[in-house]
């Protein structure tokens, strides 16, 4: 990984940590989506937070 991660590297990191999930999700306002981003899952590790802070 270089200084600035590529989009593919970021998506891979999000999927590896379980932060990017696919399925059927319902938001509190009633809208639906097929992807969910739980950013706190990936940001709870210093190395991952460091990588994403420059992206």
N, CA, C and O atoms as a Tripos MOL2 file, in Angstrom:
@<TRIPOS>MOLECULE
protein
  220   219    55     0     0
PROTEIN
NO_CHARGES

@<TRIPOS>ATOM
      1 N           0.8400   -1.1690    0.0000 N.3       1 UNK1
      2 CA          0.0000    0.0000    0.0000 C.3       1 UNK1
      3 C           0.8880    1.2350    0.0000 C.2       1 UNK1
      4 O           1.8380    1.3350    0.7760 O.2       1 UNK1
      5 N           0.5670    2.1590   -0.8710 N.am      2 UNK2
      6 CA          1.3240    3.3960   -0.9450 C.3       2 UNK2
      7 C           0.7880    4.3990    0.0690 C.2       2 UNK2
      8 O          -0.0950    4.0750    0.8630 O.2       2 UNK2
      9 N           1.3160    5.6000    0.0400 N.am      3 UNK3
     10 CA          0.9030    6.6310    0.9870 C.3       3 UNK3
     11 C          -0.6020    6.8860    0.9150 C.2       3 UNK3
     12 O          -1.2740    6.9730    1.9430 O.2       3 UNK3
     13 N          -1.1190    7.0030   -0.2890 N.am      4 UNK4
     14 CA         -2.5600    7.1720   -0.4800 C.3       4 UNK4
     15 C          -3.1440    5.8630   -0.9890 C.2       4 UNK4
     16 O          -2.7990    5.4260   -2.0870 O.2       4 UNK4
     17 N          -4.0180    5.2290   -0.2210 N.am      5 UNK5
     18 CA         -4.5940    3.9580   -0.6600 C.3       5 UNK5
     19 C          -5.5530    4.1590   -1.8290 C.2       5 UNK5
     20 O          -6.1950    5.2020   -1.9520 O.2       5 UNK5
     21 N          -5.6360    3.1490   -2.6790 N.am      6 UNK6
     22 CA         -6.5610    3.2030   -3.8000 C.3       6 UNK6
     23 C          -7.9740    2.9070   -3.3090 C.2       6 UNK6
     24 O          -8.1680    2.4380   -2.1870 O.2       6 UNK6
     25 N          -8.9370    3.1800   -4.1460 N.am      7 UNK7
     26 CA        -10.3320    2.9010   -3.8000 C.3       7 UNK7
     27 C         -10.5380    1.4120   -3.5280 C.2       7 UNK7
     28 O         -11.2660    1.0350   -2.6100 O.2       7 UNK7
     29 N          -9.8960    0.5800   -4.3270 N.am      8 UNK8
     30 CA        -10.0070   -0.8730   -4.1440 C.3       8 UNK8
     31 C          -9.4420   -1.3100   -2.8010 C.2       8 UNK8
     32 O         -10.0150   -2.1720   -2.1350 O.2       8 UNK8
     33 N          -8.3160   -0.7160   -2.4010 N.am      9 UNK9
     34 CA         -7.7040   -1.0570   -1.1100 C.3       9 UNK9
     35 C          -8.5920   -0.6300    0.0540 C.2       9 UNK9
     36 O          -8.6730   -1.3280    1.0650 O.2       9 UNK9
     37 N          -9.2500    0.5020   -0.0850 N.am     10 UNK10
     38 CA        -10.1390    0.9710    0.9710 C.3      10 UNK10
     39 C         -11.3450    0.0500    1.1020 C.2      10 UNK10
     40 O         -11.7170   -0.3370    2.2100 O.2      10 UNK10
     41 N         -11.9540   -0.3000   -0.0260 N.am     11 UNK11
     42 CA        -13.1150   -1.1980   -0.0030 C.3      11 UNK11
     43 C         -12.7200   -2.5550    0.5720 C.2      11 UNK11
     44 O         -13.4750   -3.1410    1.3480 O.2      11 UNK11
     45 N         -11.5510   -3.0550    0.2000 N.am     12 UNK12
     46 CA        -11.0690   -4.3310    0.7350 C.3      12 UNK12
     47 C         -10.8870   -4.2540    2.2510 C.2      12 UNK12
     48 O         -11.2690   -5.1800    2.9670 O.2      12 UNK12
     49 N         -10.3140   -3.1720    2.7400 N.am     13 UNK13
     50 CA        -10.1240   -2.9830    4.1760 C.3      13 UNK13
     51 C         -11.4670   -2.9420    4.8990 C.2      13 UNK13
     52 O         -11.6230   -3.5470    5.9600 O.2      13 UNK13
     53 N         -12.4270   -2.2350    4.3330 N.am     14 UNK14
     54 CA        -13.7510   -2.1460    4.9390 C.3      14 UNK14
     55 C         -14.4360   -3.5140    4.9870 C.2      14 UNK14
     56 O         -15.0950   -3.8480    5.9710 O.2      14 UNK14
     57 N         -14.2800   -4.2940    3.9310 N.am     15 UNK15
     58 CA        -14.8960   -5.6290    3.9090 C.3      15 UNK15
     59 C         -14.1910   -6.5890    4.8610 C.2      15 UNK15
     60 O         -14.8490   -7.3810    5.5360 O.2      15 UNK15
     61 N         -12.8690   -6.5300    4.9240 N.am     16 UNK16
     62 CA        -12.1080   -7.4220    5.8110 C.3      16 UNK16
     63 C         -12.4700   -7.2140    7.2800 C.2      16 UNK16
     64 O         -12.5110   -8.1690    8.0560 O.2      16 UNK16
     65 N         -12.7290   -5.9790    7.6530 N.am     17 UNK17
     66 CA        -13.0390   -5.6720    9.0400 C.3      17 UNK17
     67 C         -14.5210   -5.8280    9.3630 C.2      17 UNK17
     68 O         -14.9230   -5.6980   10.5190 O.2      17 UNK17
     69 N         -15.3320   -6.1050    8.3450 N.am     18 UNK18
     70 CA        -16.7700   -6.2520    8.5620 C.3      18 UNK18
     71 C         -17.5010   -4.9220    8.6110 C.2      18 UNK18
     72 O         -18.6820   -4.8720    8.9540 O.2      18 UNK18
     73 N         -16.8120   -3.8510    8.2720 N.am     19 UNK19
     74 CA        -17.4330   -2.5310    8.3100 C.3      19 UNK19
     75 C         -18.3670   -2.3080    7.1200 C.2      19 UNK19
     76 O         -19.3600   -1.5900    7.2410 O.2      19 UNK19
     77 N         -18.0590   -2.9140    5.9760 N.am     20 UNK20
     78 CA        -18.9080   -2.8020    4.7950 C.3      20 UNK20
     79 C         -19.6510   -4.1170    4.6390 C.2      20 UNK20
     80 O         -19.0530   -5.1590    4.3710 O.2      20 UNK20
     81 N         -20.9370   -4.0530    4.8080 N.am     21 UNK21
     82 CA        -21.7660   -5.2560    4.7630 C.3      21 UNK21
     83 C         -22.7650   -5.1520    3.6270 C.2      21 UNK21
     84 O         -23.2580   -4.0680    3.3130 O.2      21 UNK21
     85 N         -23.0580   -6.2880    3.0170 N.am     22 UNK22
     86 CA        -24.0800   -6.3330    1.9830 C.3      22 UNK22
     87 C         -25.2440   -7.1830    2.4650 C.2      22 UNK22
     88 O         -25.0590   -8.1500    3.2040 O.2      22 UNK22
     89 N         -26.4190   -6.8180    2.0480 N.am     23 UNK23
     90 CA        -27.6350   -7.5050    2.4620 C.3      23 UNK23
     91 C         -28.8100   -6.5560    2.3130 C.2      23 UNK23
     92 O         -28.7710   -5.6490    1.4830 O.2      23 UNK23
     93 N         -29.8450   -6.7500    3.0970 N.am     24 UNK24
     94 CA        -31.0080   -5.8610    3.0930 C.3      24 UNK24
     95 C         -31.0610   -5.1470    4.4330 C.2      24 UNK24
     96 O         -31.2100   -5.7740    5.4820 O.2      24 UNK24
     97 N         -30.9380   -3.8240    4.3810 N.am     25 UNK25
     98 CA        -30.9080   -3.0250    5.5980 C.3      25 UNK25
     99 C         -31.9980   -1.9640    5.5410 C.2      25 UNK25
    100 O         -32.2600   -1.3830    4.4880 O.2      25 UNK25
    101 N         -32.6210   -1.7200    6.6720 N.am     26 UNK26
    102 CA        -33.6640   -0.7080    6.7770 C.3      26 UNK26
    103 C         -33.1780    0.3680    7.7370 C.2      26 UNK26
    104 O         -32.8200    0.0820    8.8800 O.2      26 UNK26
    105 N         -33.1680    1.6070    7.2610 N.am     27 UNK27
    106 CA        -32.7820    2.7400    8.0920 C.3      27 UNK27
    107 C         -33.9600    3.1650    8.9640 C.2      27 UNK27
    108 O         -35.1100    2.8500    8.6570 O.2      27 UNK27
    109 N         -33.6740    3.8780   10.0470 N.am     28 UNK28
    110 CA        -34.7470    4.3170   10.9410 C.3      28 UNK28
    111 C         -35.8540    5.1220   10.2480 C.2      28 UNK28
    112 O         -37.0030    5.1100   10.6890 O.2      28 UNK28
    113 N         -35.5010    5.8210    9.1590 N.am     29 UNK29
    114 CA        -36.5190    6.6080    8.4560 C.3      29 UNK29
    115 C         -37.3680    5.7650    7.5120 C.2      29 UNK29
    116 O         -38.2720    6.2830    6.8560 O.2      29 UNK29
    117 N         -37.0750    4.4490    7.4390 N.am     30 UNK30
    118 CA        -37.8640    3.5490    6.6100 C.3      30 UNK30
    119 C         -37.2840    3.2680    5.2390 C.2      30 UNK30
    120 O         -37.8120    2.4260    4.5120 O.2      30 UNK30
    121 N         -36.2120    3.9490    4.8640 N.am     31 UNK31
    122 CA        -35.6030    3.6980    3.5610 C.3      31 UNK31
    123 C         -34.7570    2.4220    3.6180 C.2      31 UNK31
    124 O         -34.3160    1.9960    4.6850 O.2      31 UNK31
    125 N         -34.5470    1.8300    2.4520 N.am     32 UNK32
    126 CA        -33.8250    0.5700    2.3380 C.3      32 UNK32
    127 C         -32.5110    0.7720    1.5950 C.2      32 UNK32
    128 O         -32.3640    1.7050    0.8060 O.2      32 UNK32
    129 N         -31.5630   -0.1160    1.8600 N.am     33 UNK33
    130 CA        -30.3030   -0.1240    1.1260 C.3      33 UNK33
    131 C         -29.7560   -1.5430    1.1010 C.2      33 UNK33
    132 O         -30.1180   -2.3670    1.9410 O.2      33 UNK33
    133 N         -28.8890   -1.8280    0.1430 N.am     34 UNK34
    134 CA        -28.2880   -3.1660    0.0710 C.3      34 UNK34
    135 C         -26.8580   -3.1940    0.6140 C.2      34 UNK34
    136 O         -26.2230   -4.2480    0.6420 O.2      34 UNK34
    137 N         -26.3520   -2.0340    1.0460 N.am     35 UNK35
    138 CA        -25.0310   -1.9730    1.6760 C.3      35 UNK35
    139 C         -25.1110   -1.1320    2.9460 C.2      35 UNK35
    140 O         -25.8810   -0.1750    3.0300 O.2      35 UNK35
    141 N         -24.3040   -1.5100    3.9260 N.am     36 UNK36
    142 CA        -24.2590   -0.7870    5.2010 C.3      36 UNK36
    143 C         -22.8070   -0.5610    5.5690 C.2      36 UNK36
    144 O         -21.9870   -1.4730    5.4660 O.2      36 UNK36
    145 N         -22.4860    0.6440    5.9960 N.am     37 UNK37
    146 CA        -21.1270    0.9800    6.4020 C.3      37 UNK37
    147 C         -21.1100    1.2750    7.8930 C.2      37 UNK37
    148 O         -21.6270    2.2970    8.3460 O.2      37 UNK37
    149 N         -20.5050    0.3590    8.6500 N.am     38 UNK38
    150 CA        -20.3340    0.5430   10.0920 C.3      38 UNK38
    151 C         -18.9320    1.0570   10.3390 C.2      38 UNK38
    152 O         -18.0320    0.2900   10.6810 O.2      38 UNK38
    153 N         -18.7490    2.3290   10.1700 N.am     39 UNK39
    154 CA        -17.4150    2.9350   10.2170 C.3      39 UNK39
    155 C         -16.7160    2.7310   11.5480 C.2      39 UNK39
    156 O         -15.4880    2.6560   11.5860 O.2      39 UNK39
    157 N         -17.4580    2.6380   12.6360 N.am     40 UNK40
    158 CA        -16.8160    2.4630   13.9400 C.3      40 UNK40
    159 C         -16.0770    1.1330   14.0410 C.2      40 UNK40
    160 O         -15.1210    1.0180   14.8080 O.2      40 UNK40
    161 N         -16.5040    0.1220   13.2750 N.am     41 UNK41
    162 CA        -15.8170   -1.1710   13.2950 C.3      41 UNK41
    163 C         -14.3930   -1.0560   12.7610 C.2      41 UNK41
    164 O         -13.4670   -1.6230   13.3410 O.2      41 UNK41
    165 N         -14.2140   -0.3390   11.6830 N.am     42 UNK42
    166 CA        -12.8850   -0.2160   11.0900 C.3      42 UNK42
    167 C         -12.0360    0.8260   11.8220 C.2      42 UNK42
    168 O         -10.8160    0.6830   11.8950 O.2      42 UNK42
    169 N         -12.6660    1.8680   12.3640 N.am     43 UNK43
    170 CA        -11.9160    2.9320   13.0200 C.3      43 UNK43
    171 C         -11.4830    2.5660   14.4320 C.2      43 UNK43
    172 O         -10.7360    3.3190   15.0570 O.2      43 UNK43
    173 N         -11.9310    1.4340   14.9460 N.am     44 UNK44
    174 CA        -11.5550    1.0480   16.3000 C.3      44 UNK44
    175 C         -10.1200    0.5130   16.3780 C.2      44 UNK44
    176 O          -9.6060    0.2850   17.4730 O.2      44 UNK44
    177 N          -9.4850    0.3170   15.2460 N.am     45 UNK45
    178 CA         -8.0900   -0.1330   15.2080 C.3      45 UNK45
    179 C          -7.2170    1.0090   14.6970 C.2      45 UNK45
    180 O          -7.4990    1.6050   13.6570 O.2      45 UNK45
    181 N          -6.1670    1.2990   15.4340 N.am     46 UNK46
    182 CA         -5.3140    2.4430   15.1130 C.3      46 UNK46
    183 C          -4.7690    2.3820   13.6910 C.2      46 UNK46
    184 O          -4.8040    3.3830   12.9740 O.2      46 UNK46
    185 N          -4.2680    1.2310   13.2760 N.am     47 UNK47
    186 CA         -3.6750    1.1080   11.9420 C.3      47 UNK47
    187 C          -4.7010    1.4320   10.8610 C.2      47 UNK47
    188 O          -4.3970    2.1550    9.9120 O.2      47 UNK47
    189 N          -5.9140    0.9010   11.0030 N.am     48 UNK48
    190 CA         -6.9560    1.1550   10.0130 C.3      48 UNK48
    191 C          -7.3740    2.6220   10.0160 C.2      48 UNK48
    192 O          -7.5690    3.2180    8.9570 O.2      48 UNK48
    193 N          -7.5080    3.1960   11.1930 N.am     49 UNK49
    194 CA         -7.8680    4.6080   11.2980 C.3      49 UNK49
    195 C          -6.8010    5.4780   10.6520 C.2      49 UNK49
    196 O          -7.1140    6.4730    9.9990 O.2      49 UNK49
    197 N          -5.5650    5.1080   10.8320 N.am     50 UNK50
    198 CA         -4.4530    5.8400   10.2420 C.3      50 UNK50
    199 C          -4.5000    5.7790    8.7210 C.2      50 UNK50
    200 O          -4.3020    6.7910    8.0480 O.2      50 UNK50
    201 N          -4.7610    4.6000    8.1840 N.am     51 UNK51
    202 CA         -4.8420    4.4240    6.7280 C.3      51 UNK51
    203 C          -5.9850    5.2490    6.1630 C.2      51 UNK51
    204 O          -5.8130    5.9420    5.1600 O.2      51 UNK51
    205 N          -7.1540    5.1830    6.7970 N.am     52 UNK52
    206 CA         -8.3190    5.8850    6.2830 C.3      52 UNK52
    207 C          -8.2460    7.3790    6.4900 C.2      52 UNK52
    208 O          -8.9230    8.1240    5.7820 O.2      52 UNK52
    209 N          -7.4550    7.8390    7.4260 N.am     53 UNK53
    210 CA         -7.3780    9.2840    7.6710 C.3      53 UNK53
    211 C          -6.6750   10.0250    6.5370 C.2      53 UNK53
    212 O          -6.8450   11.2360    6.3980 O.2      53 UNK53
    213 N          -5.8990    9.3280    5.7350 N.am     54 UNK54
    214 CA         -5.2290    9.9810    4.5980 C.3      54 UNK54
    215 C          -5.9670    9.7280    3.2970 C.2      54 UNK54
    216 O          -5.6200   10.3070    2.2670 O.2      54 UNK54
    217 N          -6.9740    8.8790    3.3250 N.am     55 UNK55
    218 CA         -7.7100    8.5430    2.0960 C.3      55 UNK55
    219 C          -8.6780    9.6200    1.7010 C.2      55 UNK55
    220 O          -9.3710    9.4880    0.6930 O.2      55 UNK55
@<TRIPOS>BOND
     1     1     2 1
     2     2     3 1
     3     3     4 2
     4     3     5 am
     5     5     6 1
     6     6     7 1
     7     7     8 2
     8     7     9 am
     9     9    10 1
    10    10    11 1
    11    11    12 2
    12    11    13 am
    13    13    14 1
    14    14    15 1
    15    15    16 2
    16    15    17 am
    17    17    18 1
    18    18    19 1
    19    19    20 2
    20    19    21 am
    21    21    22 1
    22    22    23 1
    23    23    24 2
    24    23    25 am
    25    25    26 1
    26    26    27 1
    27    27    28 2
    28    27    29 am
    29    29    30 1
    30    30    31 1
    31    31    32 2
    32    31    33 am
    33    33    34 1
    34    34    35 1
    35    35    36 2
    36    35    37 am
    37    37    38 1
    38    38    39 1
    39    39    40 2
    40    39    41 am
    41    41    42 1
    42    42    43 1
    43    43    44 2
    44    43    45 am
    45    45    46 1
    46    46    47 1
    47    47    48 2
    48    47    49 am
    49    49    50 1
    50    50    51 1
    51    51    52 2
    52    51    53 am
    53    53    54 1
    54    54    55 1
    55    55    56 2
    56    55    57 am
    57    57    58 1
    58    58    59 1
    59    59    60 2
    60    59    61 am
    61    61    62 1
    62    62    63 1
    63    63    64 2
    64    63    65 am
    65    65    66 1
    66    66    67 1
    67    67    68 2
    68    67    69 am
    69    69    70 1
    70    70    71 1
    71    71    72 2
    72    71    73 am
    73    73    74 1
    74    74    75 1
    75    75    76 2
    76    75    77 am
    77    77    78 1
    78    78    79 1
    79    79    80 2
    80    79    81 am
    81    81    82 1
    82    82    83 1
    83    83    84 2
    84    83    85 am
    85    85    86 1
    86    86    87 1
    87    87    88 2
    88    87    89 am
    89    89    90 1
    90    90    91 1
    91    91    92 2
    92    91    93 am
    93    93    94 1
    94    94    95 1
    95    95    96 2
    96    95    97 am
    97    97    98 1
    98    98    99 1
    99    99   100 2
   100    99   101 am
   101   101   102 1
   102   102   103 1
   103   103   104 2
   104   103   105 am
   105   105   106 1
   106   106   107 1
   107   107   108 2
   108   107   109 am
   109   109   110 1
   110   110   111 1
   111   111   112 2
   112   111   113 am
   113   113   114 1
   114   114   115 1
   115   115   116 2
   116   115   117 am
   117   117   118 1
   118   118   119 1
   119   119   120 2
   120   119   121 am
   121   121   122 1
   122   122   123 1
   123   123   124 2
   124   123   125 am
   125   125   126 1
   126   126   127 1
   127   127   128 2
   128   127   129 am
   129   129   130 1
   130   130   131 1
   131   131   132 2
   132   131   133 am
   133   133   134 1
   134   134   135 1
   135   135   136 2
   136   135   137 am
   137   137   138 1
   138   138   139 1
   139   139   140 2
   140   139   141 am
   141   141   142 1
   142   142   143 1
   143   143   144 2
   144   143   145 am
   145   145   146 1
   146   146   147 1
   147   147   148 2
   148   147   149 am
   149   149   150 1
   150   150   151 1
   151   151   152 2
   152   151   153 am
   153   153   154 1
   154   154   155 1
   155   155   156 2
   156   155   157 am
   157   157   158 1
   158   158   159 1
   159   159   160 2
   160   159   161 am
   161   161   162 1
   162   162   163 1
   163   163   164 2
   164   163   165 am
   165   165   166 1
   166   166   167 1
   167   167   168 2
   168   167   169 am
   169   169   170 1
   170   170   171 1
   171   171   172 2
   172   171   173 am
   173   173   174 1
   174   174   175 1
   175   175   176 2
   176   175   177 am
   177   177   178 1
   178   178   179 1
   179   179   180 2
   180   179   181 am
   181   181   182 1
   182   182   183 1
   183   183   184 2
   184   183   185 am
   185   185   186 1
   186   186   187 1
   187   187   188 2
   188   187   189 am
   189   189   190 1
   190   190   191 1
   191   191   192 2
   192   191   193 am
   193   193   194 1
   194   194   195 1
   195   195   196 2
   196   195   197 am
   197   197   198 1
   198   198   199 1
   199   199   200 2
   200   199   201 am
   201   201   202 1
   202   202   203 1
   203   203   204 2
   204   203   205 am
   205   205   206 1
   206   206   207 1
   207   207   208 2
   208   207   209 am
   209   209   210 1
   210   210   211 1
   211   211   212 2
   212   211   213 am
   213   213   214 1
   214   214   215 1
   215   215   216 2
   216   215   217 am
   217   217   218 1
   218   218   219 1
   219   219   220 2
@<TRIPOS>SUBSTRUCTURE
     1 UNK1         2 RESIDUE 1 A UNK
     2 UNK2         6 RESIDUE 1 A UNK
     3 UNK3        10 RESIDUE 1 A UNK
     4 UNK4        14 RESIDUE 1 A UNK
     5 UNK5        18 RESIDUE 1 A UNK
     6 UNK6        22 RESIDUE 1 A UNK
     7 UNK7        26 RESIDUE 1 A UNK
     8 UNK8        30 RESIDUE 1 A UNK
     9 UNK9        34 RESIDUE 1 A UNK
    10 UNK10       38 RESIDUE 1 A UNK
    11 UNK11       42 RESIDUE 1 A UNK
    12 UNK12       46 RESIDUE 1 A UNK
    13 UNK13       50 RESIDUE 1 A UNK
    14 UNK14       54 RESIDUE 1 A UNK
    15 UNK15       58 RESIDUE 1 A UNK
    16 UNK16       62 RESIDUE 1 A UNK
    17 UNK17       66 RESIDUE 1 A UNK
    18 UNK18       70 RESIDUE 1 A UNK
    19 UNK19       74 RESIDUE 1 A UNK
    20 UNK20       78 RESIDUE 1 A UNK
    21 UNK21       82 RESIDUE 1 A UNK
    22 UNK22       86 RESIDUE 1 A UNK
    23 UNK23       90 RESIDUE 1 A UNK
    24 UNK24       94 RESIDUE 1 A UNK
    25 UNK25       98 RESIDUE 1 A UNK
    26 UNK26      102 RESIDUE 1 A UNK
    27 UNK27      106 RESIDUE 1 A UNK
    28 UNK28      110 RESIDUE 1 A UNK
    29 UNK29      114 RESIDUE 1 A UNK
    30 UNK30      118 RESIDUE 1 A UNK
    31 UNK31      122 RESIDUE 1 A UNK
    32 UNK32      126 RESIDUE 1 A UNK
    33 UNK33      130 RESIDUE 1 A UNK
    34 UNK34      134 RESIDUE 1 A UNK
    35 UNK35      138 RESIDUE 1 A UNK
    36 UNK36      142 RESIDUE 1 A UNK
    37 UNK37      146 RESIDUE 1 A UNK
    38 UNK38      150 RESIDUE 1 A UNK
    39 UNK39      154 RESIDUE 1 A UNK
    40 UNK40      158 RESIDUE 1 A UNK
    41 UNK41      162 RESIDUE 1 A UNK
    42 UNK42      166 RESIDUE 1 A UNK
    43 UNK43      170 RESIDUE 1 A UNK
    44 UNK44      174 RESIDUE 1 A UNK
    45 UNK45      178 RESIDUE 1 A UNK
    46 UNK46      182 RESIDUE 1 A UNK
    47 UNK47      186 RESIDUE 1 A UNK
    48 UNK48      190 RESIDUE 1 A UNK
    49 UNK49      194 RESIDUE 1 A UNK
    50 UNK50      198 RESIDUE 1 A UNK
    51 UNK51      202 RESIDUE 1 A UNK
    52 UNK52      206 RESIDUE 1 A UNK
    53 UNK53      210 RESIDUE 1 A UNK
    54 UNK54      214 RESIDUE 1 A UNK
    55 UNK55      218 RESIDUE 1 A UNK
